[in-house]
Amino acid sequence: MNANHLSAMSRHVTQNHGTEPAFSSPLNSNKKTGSYNCIVCNTPVFSSEHKFDSGTGWPSFYRPAKTENIASKTDYEIGYPRTEVHCAKCQAHFGHVFNDGPQPTGLRYCINGAALNFVAK
């Protein structure tokens, strides 16, 4: 996918597996109804109905909108294993998933807002 349309931060996050500063994305506090799509290829990846306030400073979701649109792999970038999540279509990096989220899944998808494009319903 062509990432030329991205801001410097979105390019850093999605193409270089970077992380935006906590509390820097307006999507962290977004409470509107809609879809959170991959900023690179516009694939729907998360839904507002699965979003919650984790207090971490990044948009958090307890499940993807469609599991087939998210892929994952183990990364060791900070010295211990974490599960990195990315777009299944274009491989853009989103963030990580942790096992400390709310029910019904117990998962917390901790996602960089710079990797997402919000589309209101």
C-alpha positions in Angstrom: 0.0 0.0 0.0 1.1 3.5 -0.7 1.7 5.4 2.6 2.6 8.8 0.9 -0.6 10.4 2.1 0.2 9.9 5.8 1.4 12.5 8.3 4.9 12.0 9.7 3.5 10.5 12.9 1.1 8.1 11.1 4.0 7.0 8.9 6.3 6.5 11.9 3.7 4.4 13.7 2.3 2.3 10.8 5.5 1.8 8.7 8.2 1.9 11.4 6.4 0.2 14.3 6.5 3.4 16.3 4.4 4.7 19.2 2.7 8.0 19.4 3.0 9.9 22.8 0.3 8.9 25.3 -2.8 11.2 25.3 -1.7 12.8 22.0 -4.4 11.5 19.7 -7.9 13.0 19.7 -9.2 9.5 19.0 -8.3 8.5 22.6 -11.2 10.6 23.9 -13.5 10.2 20.9 -17.0 9.0 22.0 -18.7 9.2 18.7 -20.4 6.2 17.0 -18.6 4.8 14.0 -15.8 2.8 12.6 -12.0 3.0 13.2 -10.3 2.1 9.9 -6.7 1.5 9.0 -5.3 4.9 8.1 -3.2 3.3 5.2 -5.8 1.2 3.4 -9.1 2.2 5.0 -10.0 -1.4 6.1 -12.4 -1.3 9.0 -10.5 -2.7 12.0 -12.3 -1.5 15.2 -15.8 -0.3 16.2 -16.9 2.4 18.6 -19.1 -0.2 20.3 -16.0 -2.1 21.5 -14.0 1.0 22.6 -13.4 1.7 26.3 -11.3 4.1 28.4 -8.3 2.1 29.6 -6.7 5.2 31.2 -3.5 4.4 29.3 -3.6 7.4 26.9 -4.2 5.3 23.7 -7.5 4.3 22.1 -8.4 0.9 23.5 -10.8 -1.8 22.3 -11.8 -5.2 23.7 -12.2 -6.8 20.3 -11.7 -6.0 16.6 -14.6 -5.2 14.4 -13.7 -8.2 12.2 -11.1 -10.6 13.4 -10.1 -11.4 9.8 -9.0 -7.7 9.4 -6.4 -7.9 12.2 -3.2 -9.9 12.2 -0.7 -10.4 15.0 2.8 -11.5 15.8 5.1 -11.7 18.8 7.6 -8.9 19.0 10.6 -8.5 21.3 11.4 -4.8 20.7 11.5 -3.9 24.4 13.2 -7.0 25.6 10.2 -9.2 26.4 7.5 -10.7 24.3 4.4 -8.7 23.4 1.7 -9.4 20.8 1.9 -6.8 18.1 -1.3 -6.1 16.0 -1.4 -4.9 12.5 -3.7 -4.6 9.5 -4.2 -8.0 7.8 -4.5 -6.3 4.4 -1.6 -3.9 4.3 0.5 -4.9 7.4 0.3 -1.4 8.9 1.3 -1.5 12.6 -1.5 -0.5 15.0 -0.2 -1.3 18.5 -0.4 -4.3 20.9 -2.9 -6.5 22.5 -2.8 -7.3 26.2 -4.7 -9.7 28.5 -5.8 -7.1 31.0 -9.0 -5.8 29.3 -12.6 -5.9 30.3 -15.1 -8.7 29.8 -16.4 -10.3 27.7 -12.9 -10.9 26.1 -10.5 -9.9 28.8 -8.4 -8.3 26.0 -7.1 -4.7 25.6 -6.1 -3.7 22.1 -3.9 -0.7 22.9 -3.9 1.1 19.5 -2.1 4.2 18.3 -4.6 6.8 17.1 -2.2 7.8 14.4 -2.8 4.4 12.8 -6.6 4.9 12.6 -9.0 7.0 10.6 -12.4 7.4 12.3 -15.5 7.3 10.1 -18.6 8.5 11.9 -21.9 6.7 11.4 
